[in-house]
Amino acid sequence: MTTSAQIHKLLVSSGAGIFAGALLTWIVGDFNAAYYLVELMSIGPLEIPFIVLAAVIVHKFGWQMGIVFTVSGTVVSMSMFVPEVSIASIIYLKTALTGVIIGEVRWFGSSFTKRLFAASLPGFILAFVFGMPLIFKGVSPETLEEIKQEALEMYQAFMSQDNAKNAVENAMVMFKFFFQASLGIFFISSLVLSWLSFHVNRWILIKIKEEVEYIPPMYTFTVPFHAIWLFLAGLSLYIFEFKPLFPVTINVLFIMAGLYGIQGLAIVMYHMNRIAIGPVPRIFFWLVFFITITFTIILLIITGIVDSWINLRSVPLSSQNNGHEEENEHESNT
């Protein structure tokens, strides 16, 4: 490789890192971990383009240039708040490293499950960095009051004063539960964002006519059987309110419930794909399904747990070859 080509890769990777670091920092802003948890539903999906950008750079230029992208963006993100310290740089570091692992297909290449958990590892580390203080130290009264006032202003825009106050009180109860389960929420969100990033990255690589790796369809997702005992142990400790382990219990229970909820969703997708209905009824079904997700999530978790004991999908995938055959059959049917 010529020196000019190396310089070109270095300039592109560092330039992209500087741009991505500054842009993500501007989007995220300067707030604490509690605010990040509250805003996770809106900020999380915005991280996917940055993850995919890092993955594409690694795919085109190699993992070394991915590290250049990561370091340059992190430095820029940190410098935007000097001498103060912002969580934005930690979030950028997490997204960039996730993209580097996704882009380097030779790492953990023996199975997609290992690849997925490896890509989620930066998010798992962030879950401990952000989640543990929220669980054991709690949220400062000042932050809670700020969140409460922002929620009140939002509810007052379309409710009466009394109804807005009642809604805010209910919302604060929910937020306090989220803070207690922050480790589990960060854990599950990292897994989901990594999985979505794999698919978006694959779509981008197909568009630019690059070689892509095999990604098993969502409807094949399965939690290992023995994980059911961890769920039952967490559920038992939660029901009997064993106080010394309650912070750990609620997070373990949330993680396992989230995984079984994803498995339940995979089962629903599996059977919906096998039903010969038109696109309009299918769209209507998923629209109603996600509108009522507060209620259907319980059914999804139960379905995922039942699937651990009684196979609710006719052909479980035992290998990547079977996965390719099933995927091809599914595509031909749709």
N, C-alpha and C positions, 0 to 999 in steps of 0.2 A: 504494500500500500504506500502510495506516495505521500510525502510530507504535506503537500497542498490538500490532499483528500482528508488527512487527519485533522489539519487545521480547520477545514470546512466542517467536519463533524463536530469538532470542539466548539466552534462558533455557533453552529445551529443548536446544539444541545444546551450550551450555557445561555444563549439568547432566549431559547424557549423556556428554560428554567426561570430566568429573571422575569420574563413576561408572566408566566404562570404563577410564580410566587407572589408577584405584586398584585395580580388580578384576584387570586383567591383570598389574599389578605384584605383587599379592599371589599370583597363580598362578605367575608366572615366578620370583619371588623374587630374591635377590641372589647370582648366581653369574657366573662368567666365560664367555667365548666358547666355551672348550673344553667346558664342561658343557652349554652350550646346544646345541652340535653333537651331543653324546652323547644329550641328551634331545629332539632334534628330532622324532623319530617320535611322541612323546607330546605335546609342546608345540605343534608345528606345526598340527595339526588344531584345537586350542583357539583359535588365532588367527582362524579363519574367522568365528565369530560377531561379533568385533570389527570385522573388515573389512566384513562385511555391514551392521552397524549404521551405520558411517560412510557406506556407499553409500546406504542408505535415507534417512539424514538429508540427504545431497546431493540425492537424487532428490526429496524432499519440499520442502526449503527452499532449495536452491541450493548451489553450490560454496563460496560465502563462508561459509555456516554450517558446511560441512565443515571449513574451515580453523579456525573457532572450536572445533569438536569436537577437532581435532588438537592445537591449541595448548594448550587447557585440560587435556586429558588428559596431554599430555607434561609440562606444568608440575607437575601433581599427582604424576605418576610420579617425576619428579626429586626433588620435595620429600620423598618418603617415605624417601629415603636420605641427605638432606643431613646433614653436609657431605661424605659419601662419594659416589662416582659409581657408578651401577649401569647395567648394560646393559639393564635392563627398560625404561627410558625410550626407548632407541633402538629396541627391539623394538616398543613401542607406536607410536612415530612411523612406523615402517615399515608396520605394519598399518593405521593410520589413513589414511596417504597412499595406500596401495593401494585402500582403500575409496573415497576421494575420487575417484580416477581411474575406478574402476568405476562409481560413481554418476553422474558427469558424462558422459553418452553423447555429447555433442557434441565431446568431445576425442578426437582420433584416430579419428573415426567412419567413415573411408573403408573400413575393413575390420576384421574381428574380430581378425585376426592382429596388426595394429598396436595394437588396443585391449588385447589380451592382453599383449603385450610392454611396452606403456606401463604397465599395471597392475603388471607384474612388476618395473619399474624400481627402485622403492624397495628391493625384495628383492635386486636385483642389486647395488645400492650397498652394502647391508648385507653382501652376500657378500664384497665387497672389504674393507670395514671390519673384519669379523670373520675372514675367511679368510686374508688376506695375512699378518697376524702369525703365525697358526697354521702357515702353510706355511714361512715363512722364519725365524721365530724359534723355532718349536716350542712345546711345552707344558712348563711348569715341572715339575720332578721332584715337587714337593709336590702339584700337581694330579693327576699321573699316579698317585701313591701313593694319593691319596684315591679316585680312580676305581677303582683296583685293589682297595682294601679294601671298597668298597661292592659291587663285583661278587663278591668272595669271600663276603661275608655273604649275598648273594642265592643263590649256588650252594650254599652249605653248608646251606641250608634244605631242599634235596631231593637232595643228593649226599653221598657220603662225603668225608672230609677230603682224601684224595689225588686223587680225581676232581675235586673242587672246585678244587684248586690247578692241575691240568692245564687245566681249562676256563677258569680265569682267565687263565692264560698265553696260551692261544689267543685269548681275547677281547682281551687287551692288544695282541696283534699286529694284530688287526682294527681296534682303536681308533686305533693309530698310523697305519694306512693311511688311516682316515677323516680324521685330522688333516692328512695330506699332501694329501688330495683335498678339503679343506674348502671351497675356493672352488667347485668343481664341485658338491658336495653342496648347498651353500646356493643355488646358481644353479638347479639342477633343482627343488629343493623350493619355491623362490619361484614358479617357473613353474607347478608343479602346484597349489600353494595358490591362486594367482590364478585358475586355470581352475576349480577347485572353487568358489571364492567367486563367480565369475560365475554359476554354476549355482544356488547356494544363494540368491543375491540375486534371480535371476530367479524362483525358486520363491516367495520371500517376496512379491515384487511381484505375482505372480499371485494369491496368497492375499488380498492387500489391494486387489485389483482395480485395479492400476496398469498403465500401459502398459509393456511389456517390449521389450528389444532382441533381435534374432535372434542365437542362439549356435549355430554349426555343431555337428553331432553329433561325439562323440569319435572315431567310426570314420572320420572324414574327415581326421584329422590327418596331415600330410605334411611331412617335412623337405625344404627346398629341395635340388634335385639336386646343385648344386655343393658342398654341405656335405660330401659324401662324401670330397672330396679333403682337407679339413681332418682328418677322422677318420683317413684312411689315413696322412697325414703324422704325426699324433700317435701312431698305432700303430707306425709305423716307428721313430720316435725312442725309443719305449718299449722296443721289442724290442731295439734296438741299444744301449740304456742310455746315451744321450748325456747325461752327467752335468750339464753346464752348464745345460741346459734341462729337466732332469728334473722339478723342481717345477711348471713351467708345463705340461710335456707330460702329466703324470698328470692334471692338472685339465682340460685341453682334451679329453683322451681320455675322462675321466669324463663331461663335459658332452655330448660327441657320442654316447657309448655310451648315456647316459640318454635323449637325444632319439630315437635309433634304437630303443631299447627301448620308448618310448612309441608310436612308429610301428608297431612289431611288435604291441603290444597293441591298437592301433586296427585292425589287419588281422584279428586274432583276433576282436575284437568284431564287425567287419563280417561275417565269415563265420558267426559264431555267431547273429547276428540273422537270417540268411537260412535257417538250418536250422529246419525245422518240428519242434521237439521240445517236450515239455511243460515246465512250470516246474520240476518236481522234478529231472529230469535236467540242466536248465540250471544250477540252483543247485548241484547236486553237482559239475558240471564246474568251475564257478568256484571252489568250495570247495577242490577238489583242486588246481586251478591255482595259487591263492595260497598254499596250504600248501607247495607245492613250488616257490615262487617263486625260491629260491636256485638251482635248476637250470633252471627255465624262463626266467629272465631272459636267459641266454645264447642260448636259442632265439629269444626276442623280438628281441634285438639283431640276430642274423643275419637274421631275417625282415625287419626294418626295412631293413637294408642291401640285401638282395636286391630289396626293393620299389623301391629307388632305380634299379635297372637293369631289372627286369622288373616291370611293373605287376601286383600281386597282387589288386588290387580293380578290378572291371570298369568302374565309372563314376567317375572322379575328378571332384571338384567344381571347376568352373572359375569359378563366380560364386555370388553369394548367392542368385540366383533358382533356379539348379540345386540349391543347398543346400536351399531351401524345398521344391522338388519332391521331392527324394530323402528329406527328412525326413518329408514327408507320406506318401510311399509306404511308408517304413519303419514309420510309426505305424499305417498301415492293415493292414500285414502282421502286426503284433504285437498 
